[in-house]
Amino acid sequence: MNTYKLLTPGPLTTTDTVKQEMLFDHCTWDDDYKKITQEIRSKLLKLAHVSEDEYTAVLMQGSGTFGVESVITSSVGPEDKLLICANGAYGERMEDIARHAGITYKIYHQAYDKVPSADRVAEILDADPDITHVSMVHSETTSGILNDIESVAKVVKSKGRVMIVDAMSSFGGVDIPVADWGVDFIISSANKCIQGVPGFSFVIAKLDELEKCKGKARSLSLDLYDQWKTMKIDGKWRFTSPTHVVLAFAQALRELEQEGGIEARNRRYTENNKLLIKELKELGIKPYIDETHQGPIITTFYYPEDAHFSFNEMYEYIKERGYAIYPGKVTEADTFRIGNIGEIYQEDILKVAGLIKEFLQGKSGR
Ligand SMILES: Cc1ncc(COP(=O)(O)O)c(C=O)c1O
């Protein structure tokens, strides 16, 4: 099979042992299967540092966006108003979700290379008492910036509002003490830092806020409250569950534990990321986000200055030699992105940096 490793922010390269779990066609309603779902839910709470008395985990069919849409459209009621803090495409997607559902919202736009400011959120909340909920992305995969959800959540809680965090590309790879930071709903998906395969998202929700979602959902299949009510009984999913993906995810969680938990995984990702930035800087390729705010998941790089450069040509060159990278997503500059999560190690980073060097030297005829 002609394969390559993914240097993308998910789906990402998974282990063979995770993929092997998908060779079994599991029955959805038998007790063994339901038990697996319950174990996953309980492990997710541990990773989030929350107790079962205060929080619960709900798994939702579909990709990450389905999870975000489920939370927003199930928790922000007809009398409520949502403040969206956006510094990238995934913050802006929350606006799209709100618009589609007819939810009343305000958006606080921040530049893509800056983090939303907790002081500004405080001012907006003081000026607009109608705002009941605040949402924000943690790792904005558009650029790779890591937003300061701790400071923003502190303000949101001190002003008595509900905090929603999209931690799609950070949960499992960056430690998030969900209860201590005052997050009410946090969303991620199977194919990111836990290193499973795509097919479902998950929500860790504060129980008292989840109870308030009853009857508010704008759609049947994305009703977070109803999904929870069914799943909490014995682990049965409300509609057909992605059985193969669930088995793979259970294995991915075991492998996260074997690696040494979030702390060890974060260390590996951070080291990958630092090495990548160092190696590319040596080739004259600069990162778009400054060092203080650069997250450990994915990096946006400016195109090299003097090279006559086609991203597609470089992409093909690298792909043929075993790695897939990503085009840029920021709007105001020519950039490309390299993710360093998944089954990716320092040797992969060195290889890809070597390939970029080779490609650029070939271009300049050096
Ligand atoms: C921060 C963030 N939010 C939301 C999404 C959307 O997830 P999906 O493409 O799985 O729907 C992504 C995808 O990469 C993401 O990185």
Ligand as a Chemical Component Dictionary entry (heavy atoms), coordinates in Angstrom:
data_LIG
# 
_chem_comp.id                   LIG 
_chem_comp.type                 NON-POLYMER 
_chem_comp.pdbx_formal_charge   0 
_chem_comp.three_letter_code    LIG 
# 
loop_
_chem_comp_atom.comp_id 
_chem_comp_atom.atom_id 
_chem_comp_atom.alt_atom_id 
_chem_comp_atom.type_symbol 
_chem_comp_atom.charge 
_chem_comp_atom.model_Cartn_x 
_chem_comp_atom.model_Cartn_y 
_chem_comp_atom.model_Cartn_z 
_chem_comp_atom.pdbx_ordinal 
LIG C1 C1 C 0 -10.533 24.069 16.550 1  
LIG C2 C2 C 0 -11.407 23.296 15.606 2  
LIG N1 N1 N 0 -12.729 23.416 15.717 3  
LIG C3 C3 C 0 -13.566 22.752 14.909 4  
LIG C4 C4 C 0 -13.083 21.914 13.933 5  
LIG C5 C5 C 0 -14.015 21.212 13.040 6  
LIG O1 O1 O 0 -13.905 19.852 13.139 7  
LIG P1 P1 P 0 -14.404 18.886 11.954 8  
LIG O2 O2 O 0 -13.650 19.272 10.726 9  
LIG O3 O3 O 0 -14.027 17.554 12.496 10 
LIG O4 O4 O 0 -15.862 19.079 11.821 11 
LIG C6 C6 C 0 -11.697 21.753 13.772 12 
LIG C7 C7 C 0 -11.136 20.877 12.720 13 
LIG O5 O5 O 0 -9.956  20.746 12.536 14 
LIG C8 C8 C 0 -10.841 22.471 14.634 15 
LIG O6 O6 O 0 -9.514  22.349 14.527 16 
# 
loop_
_chem_comp_bond.comp_id 
_chem_comp_bond.atom_id_1 
_chem_comp_bond.atom_id_2 
_chem_comp_bond.value_order 
_chem_comp_bond.pdbx_ordinal 
LIG C1 C2 SING 1  
LIG C2 N1 SING 2  
LIG C2 C8 DOUB 3  
LIG N1 C3 DOUB 4  
LIG C3 C4 SING 5  
LIG C4 C5 SING 6  
LIG C4 C6 DOUB 7  
LIG C5 O1 SING 8  
LIG O1 P1 SING 9  
LIG P1 O2 DOUB 10 
LIG P1 O3 SING 11 
LIG P1 O4 SING 12 
LIG C6 C7 SING 13 
LIG C6 C8 SING 14 
LIG C7 O5 DOUB 15 
LIG C8 O6 SING 16 
# 
